[in-house]
């Protein structure tokens, strides 16, 4: 599927989020626990010196 340009997906997400919030379907309380947040295996160990 080609990527949409011009923020199409951002507008769709914004609309759905607004609608769900108005319906009371969203819980905005969040927590992030570092024991479950992981970097991708390729995120570490970048080559040095360009």
mmCIF file as Biopython writes it, N, C-alpha, C and O atoms, coordinates in Angstrom:
data_model
#
loop_
_atom_site.group_PDB
_atom_site.id
_atom_site.type_symbol
_atom_site.label_atom_id
_atom_site.label_alt_id
_atom_site.label_comp_id
_atom_site.label_asym_id
_atom_site.label_entity_id
_atom_site.label_seq_id
_atom_site.pdbx_PDB_ins_code
_atom_site.Cartn_x
_atom_site.Cartn_y
_atom_site.Cartn_z
_atom_site.occupancy
_atom_site.B_iso_or_equiv
_atom_site.auth_seq_id
_atom_site.auth_asym_id
_atom_site.pdbx_PDB_model_num
ATOM 1   N N  . UNK A ? 1  ? 0.848   -1.168 0.000  1.0 0.0 1  A 1 
ATOM 2   C CA . UNK A ? 1  ? 0.000   0.000  0.000  1.0 0.0 1  A 1 
ATOM 3   C C  . UNK A ? 1  ? 0.900   1.238  0.000  1.0 0.0 1  A 1 
ATOM 4   O O  . UNK A ? 1  ? 1.782   1.348  0.851  1.0 0.0 1  A 1 
ATOM 5   N N  . UNK A ? 2  ? 0.699   2.162  -0.925 1.0 0.0 2  A 1 
ATOM 6   C CA . UNK A ? 2  ? 1.529   3.360  -0.951 1.0 0.0 2  A 1 
ATOM 7   C C  . UNK A ? 2  ? 1.193   4.283  0.216  1.0 0.0 2  A 1 
ATOM 8   O O  . UNK A ? 2  ? 0.060   4.329  0.695  1.0 0.0 2  A 1 
ATOM 9   N N  . UNK A ? 3  ? 2.205   5.011  0.654  1.0 0.0 3  A 1 
ATOM 10  C CA . UNK A ? 3  ? 1.995   5.946  1.751  1.0 0.0 3  A 1 
ATOM 11  C C  . UNK A ? 3  ? 1.238   7.171  1.256  1.0 0.0 3  A 1 
ATOM 12  O O  . UNK A ? 3  ? 1.505   7.678  0.167  1.0 0.0 3  A 1 
ATOM 13  N N  . UNK A ? 4  ? 0.316   7.631  2.044  1.0 0.0 4  A 1 
ATOM 14  C CA . UNK A ? 4  ? -0.437  8.837  1.696  1.0 0.0 4  A 1 
ATOM 15  C C  . UNK A ? 4  ? 0.399   10.059 2.056  1.0 0.0 4  A 1 
ATOM 16  O O  . UNK A ? 4  ? 1.085   10.070 3.078  1.0 0.0 4  A 1 
ATOM 17  N N  . UNK A ? 5  ? 0.342   11.058 1.236  1.0 0.0 5  A 1 
ATOM 18  C CA . UNK A ? 5  ? 1.076   12.281 1.528  1.0 0.0 5  A 1 
ATOM 19  C C  . UNK A ? 5  ? 0.116   13.338 2.048  1.0 0.0 5  A 1 
ATOM 20  O O  . UNK A ? 5  ? -1.102  13.194 1.948  1.0 0.0 5  A 1 
ATOM 21  N N  . UNK A ? 6  ? 0.675   14.389 2.597  1.0 0.0 6  A 1 
ATOM 22  C CA . UNK A ? 6  ? -0.145  15.488 3.051  1.0 0.0 6  A 1 
ATOM 23  C C  . UNK A ? 6  ? -0.834  15.267 4.374  1.0 0.0 6  A 1 
ATOM 24  O O  . UNK A ? 6  ? -1.786  15.980 4.691  1.0 0.0 6  A 1 
ATOM 25  N N  . UNK A ? 7  ? -0.389  14.304 5.160  1.0 0.0 7  A 1 
ATOM 26  C CA . UNK A ? 7  ? -0.955  14.111 6.494  1.0 0.0 7  A 1 
ATOM 27  C C  . UNK A ? 7  ? -2.284  13.386 6.528  1.0 0.0 7  A 1 
ATOM 28  O O  . UNK A ? 7  ? -3.034  13.528 7.494  1.0 0.0 7  A 1 
ATOM 29  N N  . UNK A ? 8  ? -2.597  12.611 5.496  1.0 0.0 8  A 1 
ATOM 30  C CA . UNK A ? 8  ? -3.877  11.904 5.453  1.0 0.0 8  A 1 
ATOM 31  C C  . UNK A ? 8  ? -4.056  10.985 6.646  1.0 0.0 8  A 1 
ATOM 32  O O  . UNK A ? 8  ? -5.102  11.012 7.295  1.0 0.0 8  A 1 
ATOM 33  N N  . UNK A ? 9  ? -3.050  10.170 6.946  1.0 0.0 9  A 1 
ATOM 34  C CA . UNK A ? 9  ? -3.180  9.230  8.063  1.0 0.0 9  A 1 
ATOM 35  C C  . UNK A ? 9  ? -3.267  9.966  9.388  1.0 0.0 9  A 1 
ATOM 36  O O  . UNK A ? 9  ? -3.975  9.522  10.292 1.0 0.0 9  A 1 
ATOM 37  N N  . UNK A ? 10 ? -2.566  11.076 9.523  1.0 0.0 10 A 1 
ATOM 38  C CA . UNK A ? 10 ? -2.639  11.864 10.756 1.0 0.0 10 A 1 
ATOM 39  C C  . UNK A ? 10 ? -4.046  12.421 10.945 1.0 0.0 10 A 1 
ATOM 40  O O  . UNK A ? 10 ? -4.561  12.439 12.063 1.0 0.0 10 A 1 
ATOM 41  N N  . UNK A ? 11 ? -4.672  12.876 9.860  1.0 0.0 11 A 1 
ATOM 42  C CA . UNK A ? 11 ? -6.040  13.405 9.953  1.0 0.0 11 A 1 
ATOM 43  C C  . UNK A ? 11 ? -7.032  12.293 10.290 1.0 0.0 11 A 1 
ATOM 44  O O  . UNK A ? 11 ? -7.958  12.503 11.074 1.0 0.0 11 A 1 
ATOM 45  N N  . UNK A ? 12 ? -6.843  11.122 9.705  1.0 0.0 12 A 1 
ATOM 46  C CA . UNK A ? 12 ? -7.724  9.981  10.006 1.0 0.0 12 A 1 
ATOM 47  C C  . UNK A ? 12 ? -7.589  9.607  11.482 1.0 0.0 12 A 1 
ATOM 48  O O  . UNK A ? 12 ? -8.592  9.414  12.169 1.0 0.0 12 A 1 
ATOM 49  N N  . UNK A ? 13 ? -6.360  9.506  11.965 1.0 0.0 13 A 1 
ATOM 50  C CA . UNK A ? 13 ? -6.129  9.165  13.367 1.0 0.0 13 A 1 
ATOM 51  C C  . UNK A ? 13 ? -6.738  10.228 14.280 1.0 0.0 13 A 1 
ATOM 52  O O  . UNK A ? 13 ? -7.377  9.900  15.281 1.0 0.0 13 A 1 
ATOM 53  N N  . UNK A ? 14 ? -6.541  11.489 13.938 1.0 0.0 14 A 1 
ATOM 54  C CA . UNK A ? 14 ? -7.087  12.583 14.728 1.0 0.0 14 A 1 
ATOM 55  C C  . UNK A ? 14 ? -8.608  12.507 14.813 1.0 0.0 14 A 1 
ATOM 56  O O  . UNK A ? 14 ? -9.185  12.686 15.886 1.0 0.0 14 A 1 
ATOM 57  N N  . UNK A ? 15 ? -9.251  12.242 13.688 1.0 0.0 15 A 1 
ATOM 58  C CA . UNK A ? 15 ? -10.709 12.135 13.650 1.0 0.0 15 A 1 
ATOM 59  C C  . UNK A ? 15 ? -11.202 10.972 14.512 1.0 0.0 15 A 1 
ATOM 60  O O  . UNK A ? 15 ? -12.129 11.130 15.307 1.0 0.0 15 A 1 
ATOM 61  N N  . UNK A ? 16 ? -10.580 9.814  14.351 1.0 0.0 16 A 1 
ATOM 62  C CA . UNK A ? 16 ? -10.994 8.636  15.119 1.0 0.0 16 A 1 
ATOM 63  C C  . UNK A ? 16 ? -10.778 8.838  16.610 1.0 0.0 16 A 1 
ATOM 64  O O  . UNK A ? 16 ? -11.594 8.425  17.433 1.0 0.0 16 A 1 
ATOM 65  N N  . UNK A ? 17 ? -9.656  9.485  16.944 1.0 0.0 17 A 1 
ATOM 66  C CA . UNK A ? 17 ? -9.359  9.740  18.349 1.0 0.0 17 A 1 
ATOM 67  C C  . UNK A ? 17 ? -10.370 10.718 18.946 1.0 0.0 17 A 1 
ATOM 68  O O  . UNK A ? 17 ? -10.842 10.518 20.066 1.0 0.0 17 A 1 
ATOM 69  N N  . UNK A ? 18 ? -10.698 11.761 18.213 1.0 0.0 18 A 1 
ATOM 70  C CA . UNK A ? 18 ? -11.681 12.740 18.680 1.0 0.0 18 A 1 
ATOM 71  C C  . UNK A ? 18 ? -13.040 12.094 18.879 1.0 0.0 18 A 1 
ATOM 72  O O  . UNK A ? 18 ? -13.718 12.348 19.874 1.0 0.0 18 A 1 
ATOM 73  N N  . UNK A ? 19 ? -13.435 11.258 17.929 1.0 0.0 19 A 1 
ATOM 74  C CA . UNK A ? 19 ? -14.727 10.574 18.008 1.0 0.0 19 A 1 
ATOM 75  C C  . UNK A ? 19 ? -14.769 9.618  19.204 1.0 0.0 19 A 1 
ATOM 76  O O  . UNK A ? 19 ? -15.749 9.595  19.948 1.0 0.0 19 A 1 
ATOM 77  N N  . UNK A ? 20 ? -13.702 8.831  19.386 1.0 0.0 20 A 1 
ATOM 78  C CA . UNK A ? 20 ? -13.658 7.886  20.499 1.0 0.0 20 A 1 
ATOM 79  C C  . UNK A ? 20 ? -13.644 8.609  21.838 1.0 0.0 20 A 1 
ATOM 80  O O  . UNK A ? 20 ? -14.256 8.149  22.801 1.0 0.0 20 A 1 
ATOM 81  N N  . UNK A ? 21 ? -12.939 9.754  21.901 1.0 0.0 21 A 1 
ATOM 82  C CA . UNK A ? 21 ? -12.898 10.523 23.140 1.0 0.0 21 A 1 
ATOM 83  C C  . UNK A ? 21 ? -14.283 11.082 23.467 1.0 0.0 21 A 1 
ATOM 84  O O  . UNK A ? 21 ? -14.697 11.064 24.626 1.0 0.0 21 A 1 
ATOM 85  N N  . UNK A ? 22 ? -14.997 11.573 22.462 1.0 0.0 22 A 1 
ATOM 86  C CA . UNK A ? 22 ? -16.343 12.112 22.667 1.0 0.0 22 A 1 
ATOM 87  C C  . UNK A ? 22 ? -17.305 11.019 23.125 1.0 0.0 22 A 1 
ATOM 88  O O  . UNK A ? 22 ? -18.237 11.287 23.884 1.0 0.0 22 A 1 
ATOM 89  N N  . UNK A ? 23 ? -17.084 9.799  22.669 1.0 0.0 23 A 1 
ATOM 90  C CA . UNK A ? 23 ? -17.934 8.672  23.057 1.0 0.0 23 A 1 
ATOM 91  C C  . UNK A ? 23 ? -17.544 8.091  24.419 1.0 0.0 23 A 1 
ATOM 92  O O  . UNK A ? 23 ? -18.219 7.200  24.935 1.0 0.0 23 A 1 
ATOM 93  N N  . UNK A ? 24 ? -16.446 8.601  24.999 1.0 0.0 24 A 1 
ATOM 94  C CA . UNK A ? 24 ? -15.981 8.096  26.289 1.0 0.0 24 A 1 
ATOM 95  C C  . UNK A ? 24 ? -15.245 6.780  26.187 1.0 0.0 24 A 1 
ATOM 96  O O  . UNK A ? 24 ? -15.131 6.050  27.171 1.0 0.0 24 A 1 
ATOM 97  N N  . UNK A ? 25 ? -14.744 6.469  25.000 1.0 0.0 25 A 1 
ATOM 98  C CA . UNK A ? 25 ? -14.064 5.191  24.782 1.0 0.0 25 A 1 
ATOM 99  C C  . UNK A ? 25 ? -12.560 5.243  25.015 1.0 0.0 25 A 1 
ATOM 100 O O  . UNK A ? 25 ? -11.886 4.220  24.892 1.0 0.0 25 A 1 
ATOM 101 N N  . UNK A ? 26 ? -12.017 6.420  25.353 1.0 0.0 26 A 1 
ATOM 102 C CA . UNK A ? 26 ? -10.578 6.535  25.568 1.0 0.0 26 A 1 
ATOM 103 C C  . UNK A ? 26 ? -10.281 6.772  27.044 1.0 0.0 26 A 1 
ATOM 104 O O  . UNK A ? 26 ? -11.003 7.486  27.739 1.0 0.0 26 A 1 
ATOM 105 N N  . UNK A ? 27 ? -9.210  6.160  27.494 1.0 0.0 27 A 1 
ATOM 106 C CA . UNK A ? 27 ? -8.703  6.390  28.839 1.0 0.0 27 A 1 
ATOM 107 C C  . UNK A ? 27 ? -7.334  7.028  28.658 1.0 0.0 27 A 1 
ATOM 108 O O  . UNK A ? 27 ? -6.391  6.369  28.220 1.0 0.0 27 A 1 
ATOM 109 N N  . UNK A ? 28 ? -7.223  8.310  28.994 1.0 0.0 28 A 1 
ATOM 110 C CA . UNK A ? 28 ? -5.990  9.054  28.718 1.0 0.0 28 A 1 
ATOM 111 C C  . UNK A ? 28 ? -4.913  8.831  29.773 1.0 0.0 28 A 1 
ATOM 112 O O  . UNK A ? 28 ? -3.815  9.375  29.653 1.0 0.0 28 A 1 
ATOM 113 N N  . UNK A ? 29 ? -5.203  8.044  30.799 1.0 0.0 29 A 1 
ATOM 114 C CA . UNK A ? 29 ? -4.172  7.744  31.805 1.0 0.0 29 A 1 
ATOM 115 C C  . UNK A ? 29 ? -3.252  6.676  31.243 1.0 0.0 29 A 1 
ATOM 116 O O  . UNK A ? 29 ? -3.713  5.606  30.844 1.0 0.0 29 A 1 
ATOM 117 N N  . UNK A ? 30 ? -1.971  6.950  31.207 1.0 0.0 30 A 1 
ATOM 118 C CA . UNK A ? 30 ? -1.010  5.998  30.659 1.0 0.0 30 A 1 
ATOM 119 C C  . UNK A ? 30 ? 0.182   5.842  31.579 1.0 0.0 30 A 1 
ATOM 120 O O  . UNK A ? 30 ? 0.477   6.712  32.399 1.0 0.0 30 A 1 
ATOM 121 N N  . UNK A ? 31 ? 0.852   4.732  31.428 1.0 0.0 31 A 1 
ATOM 122 C CA . UNK A ? 31 ? 2.097   4.472  32.123 1.0 0.0 31 A 1 
ATOM 123 C C  . UNK A ? 31 ? 3.030   3.764  31.163 1.0 0.0 31 A 1 
ATOM 124 O O  . UNK A ? 31 ? 2.602   2.942  30.353 1.0 0.0 31 A 1 
ATOM 125 N N  . UNK A ? 32 ? 4.304   4.088  31.261 1.0 0.0 32 A 1 
ATOM 126 C CA . UNK A ? 32 ? 5.311   3.391  30.477 1.0 0.0 32 A 1 
ATOM 127 C C  . UNK A ? 32 ? 6.291   2.777  31.460 1.0 0.0 32 A 1 
ATOM 128 O O  . UNK A ? 32 ? 6.868   3.466  32.301 1.0 0.0 32 A 1 
ATOM 129 N N  . UNK A ? 33 ? 6.465   1.500  31.340 1.0 0.0 33 A 1 
ATOM 130 C CA . UNK A ? 33 ? 7.375   0.775  32.212 1.0 0.0 33 A 1 
ATOM 131 C C  . UNK A ? 33 ? 8.585   0.375  31.378 1.0 0.0 33 A 1 
ATOM 132 O O  . UNK A ? 33 ? 8.442   -0.308 30.364 1.0 0.0 33 A 1 
ATOM 133 N N  . UNK A ? 34 ? 9.766   0.792  31.796 1.0 0.0 34 A 1 
ATOM 134 C CA . UNK A ? 34 ? 10.965  0.540  30.992 1.0 0.0 34 A 1 
ATOM 135 C C  . UNK A ? 34 ? 11.279  -0.946 30.849 1.0 0.0 34 A 1 
ATOM 136 O O  . UNK A ? 34 ? 12.092  -1.321 30.004 1.0 0.0 34 A 1 
ATOM 137 N N  . UNK A ? 35 ? 10.655  -1.795 31.654 1.0 0.0 35 A 1 
ATOM 138 C CA . UNK A ? 35 ? 10.913  -3.222 31.509 1.0 0.0 35 A 1 
ATOM 139 C C  . UNK A ? 35 ? 10.226  -3.786 30.270 1.0 0.0 35 A 1 
ATOM 140 O O  . UNK A ? 35 ? 10.559  -4.883 29.823 1.0 0.0 35 A 1 
ATOM 141 N N  . UNK A ? 36 ? 9.263   -3.039 29.706 1.0 0.0 36 A 1 
ATOM 142 C CA . UNK A ? 36 ? 8.586   -3.535 28.515 1.0 0.0 36 A 1 
ATOM 143 C C  . UNK A ? 36 ? 8.910   -2.713 27.271 1.0 0.0 36 A 1 
ATOM 144 O O  . UNK A ? 36 ? 8.507   -3.078 26.167 1.0 0.0 36 A 1 
ATOM 145 N N  . UNK A ? 37 ? 9.640   -1.597 27.441 1.0 0.0 37 A 1 
ATOM 146 C CA . UNK A ? 37 ? 10.018  -0.766 26.304 1.0 0.0 37 A 1 
ATOM 147 C C  . UNK A ? 37 ? 11.378  -1.231 25.829 1.0 0.0 37 A 1 
ATOM 148 O O  . UNK A ? 37 ? 12.363  -1.175 26.566 1.0 0.0 37 A 1 
ATOM 149 N N  . UNK A ? 38 ? 11.421  -1.683 24.605 1.0 0.0 38 A 1 
ATOM 150 C CA . UNK A ? 38 ? 12.663  -2.224 24.062 1.0 0.0 38 A 1 
ATOM 151 C C  . UNK A ? 38 ? 13.033  -1.506 22.770 1.0 0.0 38 A 1 
ATOM 152 O O  . UNK A ? 38 ? 12.163  -1.124 21.986 1.0 0.0 38 A 1 
ATOM 153 N N  . UNK A ? 39 ? 14.314  -1.330 22.562 1.0 0.0 39 A 1 
ATOM 154 C CA . UNK A ? 39 ? 14.794  -0.801 21.293 1.0 0.0 39 A 1 
ATOM 155 C C  . UNK A ? 39 ? 14.888  -1.958 20.309 1.0 0.0 39 A 1 
ATOM 156 O O  . UNK A ? 39 ? 15.119  -3.104 20.695 1.0 0.0 39 A 1 
ATOM 157 N N  . UNK A ? 40 ? 14.707  -1.641 19.050 1.0 0.0 40 A 1 
ATOM 158 C CA . UNK A ? 40 ? 14.857  -2.657 18.016 1.0 0.0 40 A 1 
ATOM 159 C C  . UNK A ? 40 ? 16.295  -3.161 18.024 1.0 0.0 40 A 1 
ATOM 160 O O  . UNK A ? 40 ? 17.213  -2.418 18.370 1.0 0.0 40 A 1 
ATOM 161 N N  . UNK A ? 41 ? 16.489  -4.402 17.649 1.0 0.0 41 A 1 
ATOM 162 C CA . UNK A ? 41 ? 17.821  -4.996 17.695 1.0 0.0 41 A 1 
ATOM 163 C C  . UNK A ? 41 ? 18.843  -4.241 16.866 1.0 0.0 41 A 1 
ATOM 164 O O  . UNK A ? 41 ? 20.037  -4.307 17.158 1.0 0.0 41 A 1 
ATOM 165 N N  . UNK A ? 42 ? 18.402  -3.521 15.835 1.0 0.0 42 A 1 
ATOM 166 C CA . UNK A ? 42 ? 19.324  -2.776 14.996 1.0 0.0 42 A 1 
ATOM 167 C C  . UNK A ? 42 ? 19.531  -1.339 15.480 1.0 0.0 42 A 1 
ATOM 168 O O  . UNK A ? 42 ? 20.274  -0.579 14.859 1.0 0.0 42 A 1 
ATOM 169 N N  . UNK A ? 43 ? 18.877  -0.961 16.590 1.0 0.0 43 A 1 
ATOM 170 C CA . UNK A ? 43 ? 18.984  0.405  17.087 1.0 0.0 43 A 1 
ATOM 171 C C  . UNK A ? 43 ? 20.323  0.654  17.792 1.0 0.0 43 A 1 
ATOM 172 O O  . UNK A ? 43 ? 20.758  1.800  17.901 1.0 0.0 43 A 1 
ATOM 173 N N  . UNK A ? 44 ? 20.961  -0.385 18.258 1.0 0.0 44 A 1 
ATOM 174 C CA . UNK A ? 44 ? 22.224  -0.233 18.972 1.0 0.0 44 A 1 
ATOM 175 C C  . UNK A ? 44 ? 23.389  -0.673 18.083 1.0 0.0 44 A 1 
ATOM 176 O O  . UNK A ? 44 ? 23.224  -1.468 17.158 1.0 0.0 44 A 1 
ATOM 177 N N  . UNK A ? 45 ? 24.536  -0.147 18.383 1.0 0.0 45 A 1 
ATOM 178 C CA . UNK A ? 45 ? 25.750  -0.605 17.693 1.0 0.0 45 A 1 
ATOM 179 C C  . UNK A ? 45 ? 25.982  0.022  16.335 1.0 0.0 45 A 1 
ATOM 180 O O  . UNK A ? 45 ? 26.475  -0.639 15.421 1.0 0.0 45 A 1 
ATOM 181 N N  . UNK A ? 46 ? 25.631  1.297  16.190 1.0 0.0 46 A 1 
ATOM 182 C CA . UNK A ? 46 ? 25.888  1.975  14.922 1.0 0.0 46 A 1 
ATOM 183 C C  . UNK A ? 46 ? 27.397  2.054  14.679 1.0 0.0 46 A 1 
ATOM 184 O O  . UNK A ? 46 ? 28.182  2.186  15.618 1.0 0.0 46 A 1 
ATOM 185 N N  . UNK A ? 47 ? 27.779  1.974  13.440 1.0 0.0 47 A 1 
ATOM 186 C CA . UNK A ? 47 ? 29.200  2.048  13.099 1.0 0.0 47 A 1 
ATOM 187 C C  . UNK A ? 47 ? 29.733  3.434  13.363 1.0 0.0 47 A 1 
ATOM 188 O O  . UNK A ? 47 ? 29.053  4.432  13.127 1.0 0.0 47 A 1 
ATOM 189 N N  . UNK A ? 48 ? 30.934  3.486  13.847 1.0 0.0 48 A 1 
ATOM 190 C CA . UNK A ? 48 ? 31.576  4.766  14.181 1.0 0.0 48 A 1 
ATOM 191 C C  . UNK A ? 48 ? 32.403  5.238  12.985 1.0 0.0 48 A 1 
ATOM 192 O O  . UNK A ? 48 ? 32.919  4.433  12.210 1.0 0.0 48 A 1 
ATOM 193 N N  . UNK A ? 49 ? 32.513  6.531  12.858 1.0 0.0 49 A 1 
ATOM 194 C CA . UNK A ? 49 ? 33.393  7.092  11.838 1.0 0.0 49 A 1 
ATOM 195 C C  . UNK A ? 49 ? 32.754  7.232  10.461 1.0 0.0 49 A 1 
ATOM 196 O O  . UNK A ? 49 ? 33.461  7.363  9.462  1.0 0.0 49 A 1 
ATOM 197 N N  . UNK A ? 50 ? 31.412  7.205  10.401 1.0 0.0 50 A 1 
ATOM 198 C CA . UNK A ? 50 ? 30.710  7.483  9.153  1.0 0.0 50 A 1 
ATOM 199 C C  . UNK A ? 50 ? 30.709  6.352  8.224  1.0 0.0 50 A 1 
ATOM 200 O O  . UNK A ? 50 ? 30.152  6.451  7.131  1.0 0.0 50 A 1 
#
